[in-house]
Amino acid sequence: MLAICLNWIYIFCTTACLGFGVGKLVESRLHYRIRHLDSIIGIGIVIVTVYAQVWSLFYKVGIAANVVMVLLCIFIVLLCHKEALTILQQKKRSSSKTCTIMFIAMILIWSYCTSRGYMHYDSDLYHAQSIRWIEEYGIVKGLGNVHVRFAYNSSFFALSALYSMHYIFGQSLHCVNGFIALLLCVEIFRICKAWKRKKFVPSDFARVAAAYYLTLIYQEITSPASDYAIMCVVFFIVIKWLAQLEEVNDSNNVTPYALLCVGGVFAVSLKLTAGLILLLVIKPACMLIRERNWKNIAIYLCLGLLVITPWIARTVIISGYLLYPFPELDIFSVDWKIPAQAAALDAAEIKTWGRGLNNATLVNMPITQWFPNWFHNMLPAIDKVIIIFDLCSLIMGFIYAVVTICRRKWERLDILLVWASVASSFLFWQISAPLLRYGYAYVLLLAVLTAWGIFAIIRVILDRCFGKKRLSFDQVICLLLLIVVMIKIYSFVCFLSSSYQLPYYIKQREYGKYELDTFTIEGITFYYPLSGDRVGYDAFPAIQRKMDIKLRGEGLKDGFYQ
């Protein structure tokens, strides 16, 4: 826990400095001030991730990358330290003792969870080795030919490599997922304002969904799996978007929506399946085009390109394709390209695995045939209820959209756009590879956004029937949520009772250890497991099985081909 807290302090300082620096540029160029500290840190995470990816294109991501980043932070502090101190002092004055205690409790809880728990299977399969390759070489041509999963190229692995700091702590830390979960938790606790205002708003429903998601992953947050990061980022974007719509005096400001869309581009670099969340771009695009603000359109497009270009460049270098695994987008003629058949097979395996078929030859099976088996065998009971409600939500949402358009209720379009973005993401997930951890955010957000519409109707009916001189319907819901929270706290206490004896109060739980053998190709030793397919982090380079590897040159840096 101690090593994690020290690592988080470093992550906080660097992301806050860089986020604040970019925030000042936004304020000076776009005339919008980013007020919340969690938003500043969110921007910092995007900047640091882009920085790590750009650095990896030229050199390994290690001490040198961190030294340069720290120098950039020092430069920003020297330039803007007075304004930064003013903001921190304002935050300190506005925070009550209760909030401070709650924040400290959140840090302790999430550092505890991040220090131990369940290491995801895929982390010892390829996540750890992906991070290690970035630490040792930055980028290697044709790395996907060694293991096709290296070609997935989530930007999260570059971020994890930047903050792993094995040269300081004596082990490769994997704390970034825990930090992102903590950041989302801070945003979730703004739901406490609902009791004071005696009214639930759409963003509160999204916060409830995010809180439920965090109660599902706290035992696995120690793993550097990109699935958790992308789901937290999607929750964060949707909550912030809804909260901006609820701003009385600032809901029509285009800048926050445009910046959140840049955050959506960042989400795509974490995991390609988040692409449909970018349907949100319709709102700021329409606002800017209506104003004929071509200058700002160019600025936001450049920001989006700045975020996505390093990720695309890494994908091309690792796999030979613009996007992987999409062999149809075969526009580069390079010798390290993964064979099209291997890429197509990989894509088919992802889909069939998510559908519970575990047979790539069944990839074209109609949804009417695989859905019943998936529904009955792949889902826990509570998730079956949520999926049924989601499917009903698609019908209700379509009817709501038709009524909105026919009656020209244009004030509903904003919330309808958010619903449509989430619903489209859910449909894409459901049709392609519906493994729950790939799309839990879409599953939960679609349900709660529809629930908010039903809730709003019930509230109007109750107000008309009984008036407002009573315990409000919203407060009743608050009490029910508190009961659910108590149940979840009990499950966390059970986790504490089963894990408190583990020796991870100073250091973090390391990657798994496996019995490995070796083979040599052109003087280079490769490791592979004697049983199973997991290799962990320490042995490097390691692959899931003994295979014929073709080097493009004399060393690993020159890359691989088939």
Backbone torsions as a table, in degrees:
resi	resn	phi	psi	omega
1	MET	NA	-38.4	-178.3
2	LEU	-63.2	-45.5	179.2
3	ALA	-62.0	-37.4	179.4
4	ILE	-65.6	-45.8	-179.8
5	CYS	-62.1	-40.9	177.3
6	LEU	-64.0	-41.4	177.9
7	ASN	-63.6	-40.6	179.8
8	TRP	-66.8	-36.9	176.8
9	ILE	-60.3	-42.1	178.7
10	TYR	-66.0	-44.1	177.9
11	ILE	-61.0	-44.0	-180.0
12	PHE	-60.8	-47.9	-176.4
13	CYS	-63.1	-44.7	-177.3
14	THR	-70.7	-44.7	-179.6
15	THR	-69.5	-36.3	178.6
16	ALA	-65.9	-41.9	179.1
17	CYS	-63.9	-50.6	-178.4
18	LEU	-67.4	-38.9	177.5
19	GLY	-64.5	-39.0	178.2
20	PHE	-66.6	-41.1	178.3
21	GLY	-60.3	-44.7	177.8
22	VAL	-68.0	-37.1	177.9
23	GLY	-59.9	-37.6	177.6
24	LYS	-67.0	-36.9	176.4
25	LEU	-65.1	-41.1	177.5
26	VAL	-61.5	-42.1	-179.4
27	GLU	-64.8	-38.7	-177.0
28	SER	-79.5	-35.7	-176.4
29	ARG	-92.2	-36.0	-174.7
30	LEU	-111.6	-0.5	174.7
31	HIS	57.7	45.0	176.9
32	TYR	-138.8	128.2	-179.0
33	ARG	-99.5	125.1	177.3
34	ILE	-83.7	114.7	-168.8
35	ARG	-90.4	-40.8	-171.4
36	HIS	-83.3	136.9	-178.7
37	LEU	-64.6	-35.8	179.5
38	ASP	-65.9	-31.8	175.8
39	SER	-68.7	-39.2	177.6
40	ILE	-62.5	-43.3	178.5
41	ILE	-67.1	-37.1	176.4
42	GLY	-59.9	-44.0	175.6
43	ILE	-61.7	-40.7	178.9
44	GLY	-60.8	-39.3	178.4
45	ILE	-62.7	-41.5	177.2
46	VAL	-61.2	-47.3	-178.1
47	ILE	-62.8	-44.9	-179.3
48	VAL	-63.6	-38.5	178.8
49	THR	-64.9	-44.7	177.0
50	VAL	-62.1	-42.6	178.9
51	TYR	-59.0	-46.7	-179.2
52	ALA	-62.5	-39.5	179.6
53	GLN	-68.0	-43.8	178.2
54	VAL	-61.2	-44.7	179.7
55	TRP	-60.4	-40.4	-177.2
56	SER	-65.1	-21.5	179.0
57	LEU	-70.3	-17.6	-175.8
58	PHE	-120.3	-26.4	-175.2
59	TYR	-159.2	165.3	179.1
60	LYS	-66.2	149.3	-177.3
61	VAL	-93.2	101.1	-176.5
62	GLY	-151.8	-133.6	-176.1
63	ILE	-62.0	-45.4	-176.9
64	ALA	-60.3	-41.7	179.3
65	ALA	-62.2	-40.3	179.7
66	ASN	-70.3	-38.0	179.1
67	VAL	-62.0	-46.9	179.7
68	VAL	-63.7	-40.6	179.2
69	MET	-63.4	-41.9	178.5
70	VAL	-63.3	-40.2	177.7
71	LEU	-62.1	-39.3	175.8
72	LEU	-62.2	-42.0	179.4
73	CYS	-64.4	-42.0	178.6
74	ILE	-61.7	-40.6	178.3
75	PHE	-61.1	-43.3	179.5
76	ILE	-65.5	-40.8	179.5
77	VAL	-62.8	-44.4	179.4
78	LEU	-63.7	-33.7	-177.1
79	LEU	-78.4	-36.6	-170.7
80	CYS	-128.0	24.8	-171.7
81	HIS	-65.1	-33.7	-178.7
82	LYS	-65.5	-45.8	179.6
83	GLU	-66.7	-38.7	178.8
84	ALA	-63.6	-43.3	178.4
85	LEU	-63.8	-38.0	178.0
86	THR	-61.6	-44.1	179.9
87	ILE	-64.0	-44.3	179.7
88	LEU	-63.4	-39.2	178.0
89	GLN	-66.1	-38.8	177.3
90	GLN	-64.2	-41.5	178.1
91	LYS	-63.5	-39.6	-179.8
92	LYS	-65.5	-42.0	-179.4
93	ARG	-69.1	-35.9	-177.1
94	SER	-80.0	-13.1	-178.8
95	SER	-90.1	127.1	177.8
96	SER	-79.8	167.7	178.0
97	LYS	-62.6	-34.9	178.8
98	THR	-62.6	-44.8	178.9
99	CYS	-62.5	-41.0	179.5
100	THR	-62.8	-44.6	179.0
101	ILE	-63.3	-42.5	179.4
102	MET	-63.2	-39.7	-179.7
103	PHE	-66.0	-43.3	177.8
104	ILE	-62.7	-40.4	178.3
105	ALA	-62.4	-41.1	178.3
106	MET	-62.9	-40.9	179.0
107	ILE	-61.8	-45.2	-179.4
108	LEU	-64.7	-42.0	-179.4
109	ILE	-64.3	-48.7	-175.7
110	TRP	-74.2	-30.3	174.5
111	SER	-69.0	-35.7	175.9
112	TYR	-62.6	-48.1	-179.1
113	CYS	-65.2	-37.9	-178.2
114	THR	-72.5	-21.5	-178.0
115	SER	-80.2	-17.9	-174.6
116	ARG	-149.2	-165.6	179.4
117	GLY	104.1	-162.6	-173.0
118	TYR	-93.2	125.0	174.8
119	MET	-85.3	119.1	-177.2
120	HIS	-56.1	142.4	-177.4
121	TYR	-53.3	-45.4	-176.3
122	ASP	-67.7	-19.9	-179.2
123	SER	-66.1	-42.3	176.0
124	ASP	-82.2	-12.7	176.8
125	LEU	-78.8	-50.8	-179.0
126	TYR	-148.8	-18.7	179.6
127	HIS	-59.2	-50.5	-177.1
128	ALA	-61.3	-42.8	179.9
129	GLN	-69.2	-34.2	176.1
130	SER	-60.7	-45.0	178.4
131	ILE	-64.1	-41.2	-178.3
132	ARG	-64.3	-39.8	177.7
133	TRP	-60.8	-40.7	179.0
134	ILE	-66.8	-38.3	178.4
135	GLU	-66.6	-36.1	-173.5
136	GLU	-90.0	-33.9	-173.3
137	TYR	-132.8	-14.6	-177.2
138	GLY	83.0	-73.9	179.3
139	ILE	-145.4	142.3	-179.8
140	VAL	-134.2	128.2	-179.5
141	LYS	-64.3	131.7	176.1
142	GLY	70.4	22.6	-179.0
143	LEU	-60.3	-27.9	178.1
144	GLY	-64.0	-17.3	176.4
145	ASN	-73.7	-20.8	175.9
146	VAL	-78.9	-42.3	178.2
147	HIS	-153.6	117.7	-173.3
148	VAL	-59.2	-26.2	-177.9
149	ARG	-72.2	-19.5	172.5
150	PHE	-62.5	-25.7	-177.4
151	ALA	-75.8	-9.1	177.5
152	TYR	-64.0	-31.5	166.7
153	ASN	50.7	53.6	172.7
154	SER	-71.0	134.8	176.9
155	SER	-62.7	-17.4	179.0
156	PHE	-61.9	-31.7	-179.1
157	PHE	-70.2	-34.6	175.1
158	ALA	-66.3	-40.8	176.6
159	LEU	-63.0	-43.4	179.2
160	SER	-64.0	-39.0	179.1
161	ALA	-64.3	-38.8	-179.6
162	LEU	-61.7	-37.8	-175.6
163	TYR	-104.0	9.6	-179.1
164	SER	-72.1	-38.6	168.8
165	MET	52.5	46.0	179.1
166	HIS	-64.6	-23.9	-178.9
167	TYR	-75.4	-11.0	177.6
168	ILE	-106.4	-47.1	-173.1
169	PHE	-93.8	-4.9	179.4
170	GLY	77.8	5.1	175.4
171	GLN	-154.2	157.0	178.1
172	SER	-82.4	109.6	179.8
173	LEU	-74.6	148.3	176.7
174	HIS	-133.7	74.3	-170.9
175	CYS	-110.8	-4.6	-170.5
176	VAL	-68.1	-38.7	177.5
177	ASN	-59.2	-41.6	178.4
178	GLY	-63.1	-39.2	178.8
179	PHE	-65.6	-42.9	178.9
180	ILE	-65.0	-40.0	176.8
181	ALA	-62.9	-40.0	176.7
182	LEU	-62.6	-41.9	178.6
183	LEU	-62.2	-43.4	177.6
184	LEU	-65.5	-35.9	179.7
185	CYS	-62.5	-37.7	177.2
186	VAL	-61.0	-43.6	178.1
187	GLU	-66.0	-37.9	-179.5
188	ILE	-61.9	-37.2	-175.3
189	PHE	-69.7	-7.1	173.0
190	ARG	-70.4	-7.2	175.9
191	ILE	-66.3	-19.3	178.4
192	CYS	-59.0	-24.7	179.3
193	LYS	-67.2	-18.7	-178.2
194	ALA	-64.0	-36.4	179.8
195	TRP	-66.7	-39.9	-178.9
196	LYS	-68.0	-42.7	-179.4
197	ARG	-80.9	-9.7	179.8
198	LYS	57.4	36.5	-179.1
199	LYS	-158.9	133.4	173.8
200	PHE	-90.0	139.9	176.0
201	VAL	-118.1	166.0	-176.7
202	PRO	-54.4	-38.3	-179.2
203	SER	-64.2	-28.6	176.9
204	ASP	-65.5	-38.3	177.5
205	PHE	-64.7	-39.9	177.2
206	ALA	-65.3	-36.1	177.5
207	ARG	-65.0	-39.0	177.0
208	VAL	-60.5	-44.9	178.7
209	ALA	-61.7	-42.4	179.3
210	ALA	-64.6	-40.5	178.6
211	ALA	-62.6	-42.6	177.6
212	TYR	-61.5	-41.2	179.3
213	TYR	-62.2	-42.2	-179.7
214	LEU	-64.1	-31.4	177.2
215	THR	-70.9	-14.9	178.7
216	LEU	-88.3	-24.9	-170.6
217	ILE	-112.3	0.0	-172.4
218	TYR	-63.2	-25.4	178.8
219	GLN	-81.3	-11.9	-176.7
220	GLU	-115.0	2.8	-172.1
221	ILE	-70.0	-14.1	175.9
222	THR	-68.1	-19.8	-177.7
223	SER	-79.3	138.8	177.3
224	PRO	-84.4	45.4	179.5
225	ALA	-81.6	133.3	-178.4
226	SER	-70.2	-18.7	-179.2
227	ASP	-60.2	-39.8	-178.9
228	TYR	-71.3	-40.9	-179.9
229	ALA	-62.6	-45.4	-176.2
230	ILE	-67.7	-38.3	178.4
231	MET	-65.2	-42.2	178.3
232	CYS	-63.7	-40.1	180.0
233	VAL	-65.8	-41.2	178.0
234	VAL	-62.7	-44.7	176.3
235	PHE	-58.0	-45.5	-177.5
236	PHE	-61.1	-44.8	-179.1
237	ILE	-64.0	-46.9	-177.8
238	VAL	-65.7	-41.6	178.7
239	ILE	-62.3	-47.1	179.9
240	LYS	-63.1	-38.8	179.3
241	TRP	-62.7	-48.5	179.9
242	LEU	-64.2	-40.3	178.8
243	ALA	-62.5	-36.2	177.7
244	GLN	-67.4	-37.8	176.3
245	LEU	-62.7	-28.1	-177.4
246	GLU	-85.5	-8.2	177.8
247	GLU	-67.1	124.4	-175.3
248	VAL	-67.8	-44.7	-172.8
249	ASN	-101.3	-4.0	-171.6
250	ASP	-133.5	12.4	-174.3
251	SER	-71.1	-19.4	-178.0
252	ASN	-98.6	8.8	176.8
253	ASN	-78.5	122.6	-173.5
254	VAL	-74.2	-26.7	-171.5
255	THR	-58.5	-49.7	-179.1
256	PRO	-61.1	-37.0	178.7
257	TYR	-66.3	-42.1	179.8
258	ALA	-64.6	-40.7	178.6
259	LEU	-66.6	-37.0	176.5
260	LEU	-66.0	-31.3	175.3
261	CYS	-68.0	-36.3	172.9
262	VAL	-62.5	-37.5	173.3
263	GLY	-62.2	-33.9	175.3
264	GLY	-64.0	-37.7	175.6
265	VAL	-63.0	-40.7	175.3
266	PHE	-59.6	-40.9	178.1
267	ALA	-60.0	-38.2	177.6
268	VAL	-61.9	-38.0	179.1
269	SER	-69.7	-23.4	174.7
270	LEU	-74.0	-42.9	178.9
271	LYS	-158.7	126.0	-171.9
272	LEU	-60.6	-27.5	-177.0
273	THR	-66.1	-9.7	179.3
274	ALA	-82.7	5.4	-171.8
275	GLY	-57.5	-36.1	-174.6
276	LEU	-74.3	-11.2	174.5
277	ILE	-65.5	-17.6	179.3
278	LEU	-74.1	-1.1	170.5
279	LEU	-60.4	-21.1	176.9
280	LEU	-60.5	-21.2	-177.3
281	VAL	-63.4	-16.5	-180.0
282	ILE	-56.7	-41.7	-177.1
283	LYS	-64.5	-58.6	-179.3
284	PRO	-63.5	-31.8	178.8
285	ALA	-63.4	-46.0	179.3
286	CYS	-63.8	-40.8	-179.6
287	MET	-63.8	-42.9	-178.2
288	LEU	-71.8	-37.9	179.2
289	ILE	-68.2	-39.6	178.5
290	ARG	-61.3	-36.8	179.1
291	GLU	-84.1	-5.2	-175.6
292	ARG	55.1	40.9	-178.1
293	ASN	-92.7	72.2	-174.3
294	TRP	-68.0	-29.3	-179.8
295	LYS	-63.6	-48.1	-180.0
296	ASN	-69.3	-32.7	174.7
297	ILE	-59.1	-44.2	179.1
298	ALA	-64.1	-38.7	179.8
299	ILE	-63.0	-48.0	-177.8
300	TYR	-67.3	-37.4	176.6
301	LEU	-62.6	-41.3	178.7
302	CYS	-65.0	-38.7	177.3
303	LEU	-63.1	-43.7	177.8
304	GLY	-62.0	-43.3	177.9
305	LEU	-64.7	-38.3	178.3
306	LEU	-60.6	-38.0	-179.2
307	VAL	-73.6	-40.6	-171.0
308	ILE	-90.5	-26.0	-174.2
309	THR	-60.7	-46.5	178.7
310	PRO	-60.2	-36.6	178.7
311	TRP	-66.0	-43.3	177.9
312	ILE	-63.4	-42.9	179.3
313	ALA	-60.1	-42.7	178.4
314	ARG	-64.2	-39.9	179.8
315	THR	-62.0	-43.9	179.9
316	VAL	-63.4	-43.2	-177.3
317	ILE	-68.6	-37.1	-177.6
318	ILE	-77.9	-39.6	-171.9
319	SER	-113.8	-25.4	-174.3
320	GLY	90.5	-1.4	-179.4
321	TYR	-115.8	153.6	177.2
322	LEU	-64.4	-44.9	174.4
323	LEU	-131.8	138.2	179.5
324	TYR	-123.3	137.7	4.0
325	PRO	-99.0	86.1	176.4
326	PHE	-127.4	80.2	-177.9
327	PRO	-62.7	-14.1	177.0
328	GLU	-63.8	-29.7	179.1
329	LEU	-87.5	61.5	-175.9
330	ASP	-98.6	87.5	-175.4
331	ILE	-117.4	0.0	-178.3
332	PHE	-115.8	134.1	178.3
333	SER	-105.3	88.5	-178.9
334	VAL	-128.0	150.5	-174.2
335	ASP	-76.0	-15.1	-178.0
336	TRP	-94.7	8.1	-176.3
337	LYS	-62.2	135.2	173.8
338	ILE	-65.1	133.8	179.6
339	PRO	-54.1	140.0	-176.9
340	ALA	-57.7	-36.6	-180.0
341	GLN	-64.5	-40.7	179.1
342	ALA	-65.4	-40.4	178.9
343	ALA	-65.9	-42.8	179.2
344	ALA	-64.5	-40.5	177.9
345	LEU	-64.0	-40.2	178.9
346	ASP	-62.6	-44.5	178.5
347	ALA	-61.6	-40.7	179.4
348	ALA	-66.1	-38.8	179.7
349	GLU	-66.4	-37.5	177.2
350	ILE	-60.7	-46.9	-177.9
351	LYS	-65.9	-49.2	-176.5
352	THR	-68.1	-32.8	176.4
353	TRP	-64.3	-44.0	178.8
354	GLY	-64.5	-29.7	-179.7
355	ARG	-86.2	-3.4	179.6
356	GLY	78.8	20.3	-178.1
357	LEU	-92.9	-36.2	177.5
358	ASN	55.3	34.2	178.1
359	ASN	-150.4	106.7	-173.5
360	ALA	-61.4	-23.2	-179.5
361	THR	-70.8	-13.3	-178.9
362	LEU	-95.9	17.1	-174.5
363	VAL	-62.1	-28.7	-178.1
364	ASN	-94.9	11.8	177.0
365	MET	-62.6	132.1	-179.7
366	PRO	-60.3	149.5	-178.5
367	ILE	-61.5	-29.0	179.1
368	THR	-64.8	-22.2	-179.3
369	GLN	-92.5	-40.6	-176.9
370	TRP	-88.8	-22.3	-175.9
371	PHE	-61.3	-45.9	-179.0
372	PRO	-58.7	-43.5	179.2
373	ASN	-65.1	-42.4	178.1
374	TRP	-60.6	-44.7	-176.0
375	PHE	-65.1	-42.5	-175.6
376	HIS	-79.2	-33.0	-171.5
377	ASN	-106.1	-20.1	-173.6
378	MET	-102.7	-10.6	-173.4
379	LEU	-115.6	135.0	168.5
380	PRO	-66.7	166.3	-173.8
381	ALA	-58.5	-47.2	-177.1
382	ILE	-64.3	-35.4	179.9
383	ASP	-73.1	-27.8	174.2
384	LYS	-63.0	-41.2	178.7
385	VAL	-63.7	-43.0	-178.8
386	ILE	-65.1	-42.7	179.8
387	ILE	-63.6	-41.7	177.6
388	ILE	-60.5	-43.4	178.4
389	PHE	-65.0	-37.9	177.7
390	ASP	-61.4	-44.2	-179.7
391	LEU	-64.5	-38.9	174.5
392	CYS	-66.2	-34.4	-179.9
393	SER	-63.0	-36.9	178.7
394	LEU	-60.0	-40.3	179.4
395	ILE	-69.5	-47.0	-179.6
396	MET	-63.0	-40.0	179.9
397	GLY	-66.0	-38.4	177.8
398	PHE	-63.8	-43.4	178.5
399	ILE	-63.1	-42.7	178.8
400	TYR	-60.4	-40.7	-179.9
401	ALA	-65.9	-42.3	179.6
402	VAL	-63.6	-44.4	179.4
403	VAL	-63.6	-41.0	179.1
404	THR	-60.1	-44.5	-179.0
405	ILE	-70.0	-42.9	-178.1
406	CYS	-65.5	-37.3	-179.3
407	ARG	-91.1	-1.2	178.9
408	ARG	55.9	44.3	176.3
409	LYS	-86.9	74.0	-171.2
410	TRP	-67.6	-19.5	179.2
411	GLU	-68.4	-15.8	178.8
412	ARG	-85.8	-9.6	-172.4
413	LEU	-64.0	-32.9	-178.2
414	ASP	-61.5	-51.5	-179.8
415	ILE	-69.6	-30.6	178.0
416	LEU	-67.0	-35.5	177.8
417	LEU	-64.4	-42.1	177.8
418	VAL	-62.1	-45.6	178.6
419	TRP	-60.5	-43.1	-178.2
420	ALA	-64.5	-38.5	178.7
421	SER	-64.1	-44.8	179.2
422	VAL	-67.8	-42.4	-179.7
423	ALA	-63.9	-40.3	177.9
424	SER	-64.2	-41.1	177.6
425	SER	-64.0	-40.3	177.7
426	PHE	-63.2	-46.0	-179.7
427	LEU	-62.2	-43.5	177.9
428	PHE	-60.4	-44.3	177.9
429	TRP	-62.5	-45.2	-176.6
430	GLN	-64.6	-38.6	-176.6
431	ILE	-80.2	-32.5	-173.6
432	SER	-89.3	-79.6	-176.0
433	ALA	-134.2	82.3	-169.9
434	PRO	-82.0	51.0	169.1
435	LEU	-78.7	131.9	-170.3
436	LEU	-55.6	-41.4	-177.0
437	ARG	-68.4	-15.7	176.1
438	TYR	-77.5	-21.8	-171.7
439	GLY	-148.1	27.5	-177.0
440	TYR	-58.9	-34.7	-179.5
441	ALA	-62.0	-42.8	-179.1
442	TYR	-68.2	-40.2	179.7
443	VAL	-60.5	-47.2	-176.5
444	LEU	-76.0	-41.3	-178.0
445	LEU	-65.9	-39.7	177.9
446	LEU	-61.0	-41.5	-179.5
447	ALA	-65.5	-46.7	-174.4
448	VAL	-73.8	-32.4	178.0
449	LEU	-67.1	-38.2	175.1
450	THR	-68.5	-39.9	178.6
451	ALA	-61.3	-35.1	178.1
452	TRP	-63.1	-40.6	177.8
453	GLY	-61.4	-43.7	178.0
454	ILE	-65.5	-42.8	179.4
455	PHE	-59.6	-42.4	-179.4
456	ALA	-63.6	-38.4	178.4
457	ILE	-66.3	-44.7	179.8
458	ILE	-62.4	-40.4	-179.3
459	ARG	-62.6	-42.2	178.6
460	VAL	-62.8	-42.8	-179.5
461	ILE	-63.5	-44.3	-180.0
462	LEU	-64.9	-40.1	179.0
463	ASP	-63.3	-37.6	-179.9
464	ARG	-71.9	-34.5	-176.6
465	CYS	-81.4	-39.8	-172.0
466	PHE	-117.8	-5.9	-177.0
467	GLY	75.2	-177.8	-174.5
468	LYS	-102.6	2.7	179.7
469	LYS	-88.0	69.7	-177.5
470	ARG	-164.4	174.0	171.0
471	LEU	-67.3	116.0	-172.0
472	SER	-63.7	154.2	177.3
473	PHE	-58.0	-36.0	179.4
474	ASP	-62.9	-41.5	-179.8
475	GLN	-69.1	-32.9	174.7
476	VAL	-62.5	-43.6	177.6
477	ILE	-61.9	-39.5	177.0
478	CYS	-57.4	-44.8	179.8
479	LEU	-63.6	-40.4	177.4
480	LEU	-63.6	-39.1	178.4
481	LEU	-65.1	-36.9	177.6
482	LEU	-62.3	-37.2	177.5
483	ILE	-64.0	-44.3	178.0
484	VAL	-61.8	-41.0	179.0
485	VAL	-60.3	-41.8	179.5
486	MET	-62.6	-38.2	177.6
487	ILE	-64.1	-43.2	179.4
488	LYS	-67.4	-35.2	176.6
489	ILE	-62.8	-37.3	177.7
490	TYR	-61.6	-42.3	178.6
491	SER	-65.4	-33.8	177.7
492	PHE	-69.8	-37.1	176.4
493	VAL	-62.0	-38.7	176.0
494	CYS	-61.9	-39.9	176.8
495	PHE	-63.6	-41.2	178.1
496	LEU	-61.3	-44.6	-176.8
497	SER	-65.6	-25.4	-178.9
498	SER	-95.2	-7.5	-174.1
499	SER	-128.1	-4.9	-173.6
500	TYR	-68.5	-21.4	-179.3
501	GLN	-82.0	-9.1	179.4
502	LEU	-68.5	140.5	-172.3
503	PRO	-85.2	59.1	-176.2
504	TYR	-122.0	33.1	-179.9
505	TYR	-84.4	-18.1	175.7
506	ILE	-105.3	-59.9	179.3
507	LYS	-98.0	168.0	177.3
508	GLN	-93.0	153.1	173.5
509	ARG	-58.1	133.3	-178.4
510	GLU	-85.9	171.5	173.2
511	TYR	-63.0	165.7	-177.6
512	GLY	-68.8	156.4	176.5
513	LYS	-110.9	135.0	-175.8
514	TYR	-136.2	153.4	178.1
515	GLU	-79.4	117.6	-172.8
516	LEU	-120.6	156.0	171.5
517	ASP	-120.8	174.4	-177.4
518	THR	-130.9	158.7	167.4
519	PHE	-145.9	156.9	-173.0
520	THR	-119.7	134.6	175.0
521	ILE	-129.6	117.6	179.4
522	GLU	51.2	43.5	176.1
523	GLY	82.1	-0.2	-179.9
524	ILE	-105.3	128.1	-177.9
525	THR	-89.9	127.8	176.1
526	PHE	-114.0	145.1	179.3
527	TYR	-105.6	147.8	174.5
528	TYR	-149.3	152.2	-175.8
529	PRO	-76.1	144.2	176.3
530	LEU	-72.3	-27.4	175.6
531	SER	-144.1	150.0	-176.9
532	GLY	72.3	-158.7	-177.3
533	ASP	-137.7	10.4	-179.5
534	ARG	-97.4	145.6	-174.0
535	VAL	-128.9	-17.1	-179.8
536	GLY	76.6	-153.4	-173.0
537	TYR	-111.0	-40.1	-167.1
538	ASP	-62.8	-48.4	-179.6
539	ALA	-75.4	126.1	-176.0
540	PHE	-148.7	136.9	-5.5
541	PRO	-78.9	144.1	-177.5
542	ALA	-131.0	146.5	178.8
543	ILE	-134.4	169.9	-171.3
544	GLN	-77.6	-16.1	179.0
545	ARG	-160.1	162.0	176.9
546	LYS	-71.0	128.5	-175.7
547	MET	-152.6	166.6	178.5
548	ASP	-81.9	118.4	-178.7
549	ILE	-114.6	129.7	-178.5
550	LYS	-107.7	118.7	179.3
551	LEU	-84.5	142.3	178.0
552	ARG	-82.0	-16.4	-178.8
553	GLY	-151.5	-147.6	-175.7
554	GLU	-88.3	-19.7	-177.1
555	GLY	-137.2	179.2	-178.7
556	LEU	-64.4	-33.5	-177.5
557	LYS	-61.8	-26.1	-178.4
558	ASP	-75.9	-16.1	174.8
559	GLY	96.4	-170.4	-173.1
560	PHE	-138.2	158.0	173.4
561	TYR	-148.2	169.2	177.0
562	GLN	-121.7	NA	NA
